[in-house]
Amino acid sequence: MTSRDTDAAAREHATAATGPAATAADAPVTISYEEIDGARIAVVSLNRPAKLNGLTMAMLRGLDDAAKSLRRDRDLRGVIFAGAGDSFCAGLDFGSVLKKPMDIVKAFAPNPLAGDGANLFQRVCWEWRRLPAPVIAVVHGHCYGGGVQLALGADFRVTAADARWSVLEAKWGLIPDMSGARTLADHVGAEQARWLTMTGRELSGAEAVEVGLATETTESLDDAHSRAREILRELMGRSPDQLAATKSLFNHAWRSPRATFRAERFEQAKLLLSENAARARTAAMKKAPPNFVRRGTWAFGAKKK
């Protein structure tokens, strides 16, 4: 049996061990466990495949709970972060999230007791940076908007060649506000981060590696899963304390997350109240060219044309 066969068998066993298959309604985020050379790893999966793992408030809360739970597990040696079905994550499901606007307001509010002041949207991505074990994202299919920001919360990203990456917030007249201002700049540099955020340009898996969004590319999803486990196996040759210290060191090495997250919230709040963001959303839903107005026009004071 090859190492790839062993990995596949381990994944099948871990999934079966979690009990009856859960539906997306009752388990929007799942955690299963595997062993690599006797060490335990967790596989965290977005579990809304029929909607390309579009993020709902339940999924955000599930991700937050999963990260907090795994962070307390001192025996955990690594995490694989993946999406069920045909895609990793197509971003925020606006149709679902906008049904309960007050939930968005609550989730957007910063946590004053947290050291970085992150709100729920920011926390579900940044918590994987804070988790004291290596996190590898396995990306396939759609990786749009919030999906990109989730992937960038991982330490490394293995992408299938046919994956499609896009900072899709540009389509809706918005900016990345789930810690993306920090993680995009960390991985691709400020200039490339501006370009990707302004244009929303779609990239293949190979192009994502070229610009720095992803670490490696593979031919298929199965290959990406196998490669993620190979990376974790290599990292298990290092002290788990050294790995945790490395993550903590680079989280604090360049700039204050609190200041970055505060700026994200401020700029996004302005955009959410702007007429041009409303027009961008309408145009995107109608699949029509947007008719923008003067910069700085508030949605509640604009004359409709």
Buried (B, 14 or more C-beta within 10 A) or exposed (E): EEEBEEBBEBBEEBBEEBEEEEEBEEBBBBBBBBEBEEBBBBBBBBBBBEBBBBBBBBBBBBBBEBBEEBBEBEEBBBBBBBBBBBBBBBBBBBEBBEEEEEBBEEBBEBEEEBEBBBBBBBBBBBBBBBBBBBBBBBBBBBBBBBBBBBBBBBBBBBBBBBBBBBBBBBBBBBBBBBBBBBBBBBBBEEEBBEBBBEEBBBBBBEBBBEBBBBBBBBEEBBBBBBBBBBBBBEBBEEEBEEBBEBBEEEBEEEEEBBEBBBBBBEBBEEBBEBBBBBBBBBBBEEEEEBEBBEEEBEBEEBEEE
